[in-house]
């Protein structure tokens, strides 16, 4: 019995990680011109940079002449103020559903670690909702063109994300869900 912890650790190392069996994949096609515009956040996994956001969370993407995409994230804070983060996204060559995003000044854009993965991992064919994630599953957002989403659709989207290995136990729902 003294070796039970070591045995359990060994077994844990031998059991394949469910996430490794189901890698996160980006969508094979993404029309950036259709993707551009304003999106309303429906839910997200907790992240430090959204800690002060309490309501009305939006992401707005604008097409630029230099093949990059302007990013503007905004939200309402508990004190009634507005918090805004301006950033830039760039496409990942050979992967239409993958972008890299940064929220640091232009003069720091040469530093590799300021760019973070931003993958479109699920997308409505009509571009009415989208799911954003990344390979490590640390970040996750469900966005919609409308500030509300049908509960059944929301649950279907969550089920597909869970099948990709996302742990949505801490998912924060930030917008109303309609009953059918």
C-alpha positions as semicolon CSV with decimal commas, in nm:
position;residue;x (nm);y (nm);z (nm)
1;X;0,000;0,000;0,000
2;X;0,297;0,232;0,050
3;X;0,352;0,230;-0,325
4;X;-0,010;0,312;-0,412
5;X;0,060;0,682;-0,491
6;X;0,348;0,584;-0,722
7;X;0,131;0,320;-0,891
8;X;-0,151;0,570;-0,944
9;X;0,094;0,821;-1,089
10;X;0,231;0,556;-1,325
11;X;-0,120;0,460;-1,438
12;X;-0,212;0,824;-1,493
13;X;0,089;0,861;-1,721
14;X;-0,007;0,552;-1,920
15;X;-0,374;0,649;-1,975
16;X;-0,395;0,867;-2,285
17;X;-0,517;1,220;-2,234
18;X;-0,864;1,258;-2,389
19;X;-0,760;1,598;-2,523
20;X;-0,464;1,447;-2,709
21;X;-0,698;1,200;-2,878
22;X;-0,919;1,484;-3,004
23;X;-0,693;1,768;-3,119
24;X;-0,841;2,112;-3,162
25;X;-0,893;2,185;-3,531
26;X;-0,967;2,512;-3,701
27;X;-1,235;2,539;-3,964
28;X;-1,106;2,461;-4,317
29;X;-1,256;2,778;-4,472
30;X;-1,302;3,130;-4,337
31;X;-1,423;3,426;-4,541
32;X;-1,270;3,717;-4,352
33;X;-1,495;3,969;-4,528
34;X;-1,802;3,784;-4,392
35;X;-1,635;3,742;-4,055
36;X;-1,564;4,114;-4,021
37;X;-1,805;4,324;-3,819
38;X;-1,938;4,315;-3,465
39;X;-1,988;4,002;-3,256
40;X;-2,148;3,971;-2,912
41;X;-1,994;3,741;-2,658
42;X;-2,228;3,469;-2,535
43;X;-1,980;3,279;-2,315
44;X;-1,610;3,239;-2,238
45;X;-1,366;3,047;-2,025
46;X;-1,227;3,274;-1,751
47;X;-0,924;3,480;-1,847
48;X;-0,737;3,748;-1,656
49;X;-0,784;4,012;-1,924
50;X;-1,164;3,980;-1,902
51;X;-1,182;3,979;-1,523
52;X;-1,326;4,332;-1,503
53;X;-1,588;4,277;-1,775
54;X;-1,942;4,233;-1,644
55;X;-2,174;4,287;-1,944
56;X;-2,214;4,395;-2,306
57;X;-1,897;4,220;-2,422
58;X;-1,829;4,269;-2,792
59;X;-1,555;4,200;-3,044
60;X;-1,539;4,403;-3,365
61;X;-1,318;4,302;-3,657
62;X;-1,232;4,541;-3,938
63;X;-1,058;4,467;-4,266
64;X;-0,740;4,661;-4,330
65;X;-0,548;4,729;-4,652
66;X;-0,235;4,552;-4,521
67;X;-0,402;4,204;-4,504
68;X;-0,434;4,237;-4,125
69;X;-0,756;4,266;-3,928
70;X;-0,825;4,536;-3,675
71;X;-0,958;4,402;-3,345
72;X;-1,157;4,601;-3,092
73;X;-1,280;4,428;-2,778
74;X;-1,510;4,623;-2,551
75;X;-1,718;4,557;-2,240
76;X;-1,902;4,724;-1,958
77;X;-1,741;4,711;-1,613
78;X;-1,904;4,684;-1,270
79;X;-1,869;5,059;-1,211
80;X;-2,061;5,132;-1,533
81;X;-1,753;5,226;-1,731
82;X;-1,636;5,084;-2,060
83;X;-1,318;4,889;-2,108
84;X;-1,165;4,873;-2,457
85;X;-0,870;4,678;-2,595
86;X;-0,744;4,753;-2,946
87;X;-0,544;4,487;-3,125
88;X;-0,443;4,338;-3,453
89;X;-0,493;3,995;-3,608
90;X;-0,301;3,836;-3,891
91;X;-0,386;3,524;-4,092
92;X;-0,177;3,208;-4,055
93;X;-0,058;3,109;-4,401
94;X;-0,201;2,778;-4,520
95;X;-0,466;2,767;-4,245
96;X;-0,773;2,976;-4,337
97;X;-0,943;2,932;-3,997
98;X;-0,641;3,039;-3,796
99;X;-0,536;3,384;-3,693
100;X;-0,277;3,523;-3,455
101;X;-0,377;3,819;-3,240
102;X;-0,183;4,074;-3,040
103;X;-0,283;4,360;-2,813
104;X;0,056;4,528;-2,769
105;X;0,183;4,841;-2,948
106;X;0,313;4,812;-3,305
107;X;0,672;4,864;-3,196
108;X;0,656;4,534;-3,003
109;X;0,498;4,333;-3,285
110;X;0,833;4,179;-3,384
111;X;0,849;3,988;-3,052
112;X;0,714;3,638;-3,126
113;X;0,541;3,574;-2,792
114;X;0,315;3,880;-2,818
115;X;0,115;3,699;-3,086
116;X;-0,133;3,441;-2,958
117;X;-0,331;3,173;-3,140
118;X;-0,687;3,265;-3,227
119;X;-0,856;2,980;-3,410
120;X;-1,207;2,967;-3,547
121;X;-1,296;2,613;-3,436
122;X;-1,669;2,610;-3,514
123;X;-1,866;2,841;-3,741
124;X;-2,224;2,873;-3,857
125;X;-2,237;2,859;-4,240
126;X;-2,437;3,183;-4,232
127;X;-2,178;3,351;-4,005
128;X;-2,438;3,410;-3,732
129;X;-2,227;3,250;-3,457
130;X;-1,865;3,143;-3,414
131;X;-1,651;2,957;-3,161
132;X;-1,295;3,072;-3,095
133;X;-1,031;2,856;-2,930
134;X;-0,668;2,756;-2,952
135;X;-0,461;2,435;-2,941
136;X;-0,390;2,441;-2,565
137;X;-0,760;2,493;-2,481
138;X;-0,677;2,779;-2,244
139;X;-0,903;3,025;-2,425
140;X;-1,257;2,973;-2,549
141;X;-1,531;3,207;-2,666
142;X;-1,877;3,164;-2,815
143;X;-1,974;3,473;-3,014
144;X;-2,294;3,564;-3,195
145;X;-2,408;3,842;-3,426
146;X;-2,704;3,883;-3,190
147;X;-2,666;3,967;-2,819
148;X;-2,871;3,656;-2,731
149;X;-2,858;3,289;-2,834
150;X;-3,106;3,000;-2,833
151;X;-3,034;2,763;-2,544
152;X;-3,058;2,451;-2,764
153;X;-2,800;2,591;-3,009
154;X;-2,578;2,692;-2,718
155;X;-2,589;2,338;-2,577
156;X;-2,510;2,189;-2,920
157;X;-2,209;2,419;-2,959
158;X;-2,087;2,326;-2,611
159;X;-2,121;1,953;-2,689
160;X;-1,902;1,989;-2,999
161;X;-1,639;2,180;-2,798
162;X;-1,639;1,914;-2,527
163;X;-1,587;1,652;-2,799
164;X;-1,273;1,851;-2,897
165;X;-1,146;1,810;-2,542
166;X;-1,249;2,144;-2,393
167;X;-1,330;2,138;-2,023
168;X;-1,624;2,378;-1,999
169;X;-1,685;2,330;-1,628
170;X;-1,585;2,692;-1,562
171;X;-1,766;2,839;-1,864
172;X;-1,896;3,189;-1,794
173;X;-2,223;3,268;-1,973
174;X;-2,232;3,643;-2,036
175;X;-2,547;3,685;-2,246
176;X;-2,909;3,573;-2,221
177;X;-3,009;3,233;-2,359
178;X;-3,355;3,205;-2,518
179;X;-3,581;2,907;-2,463
180;X;-3,719;2,759;-2,786
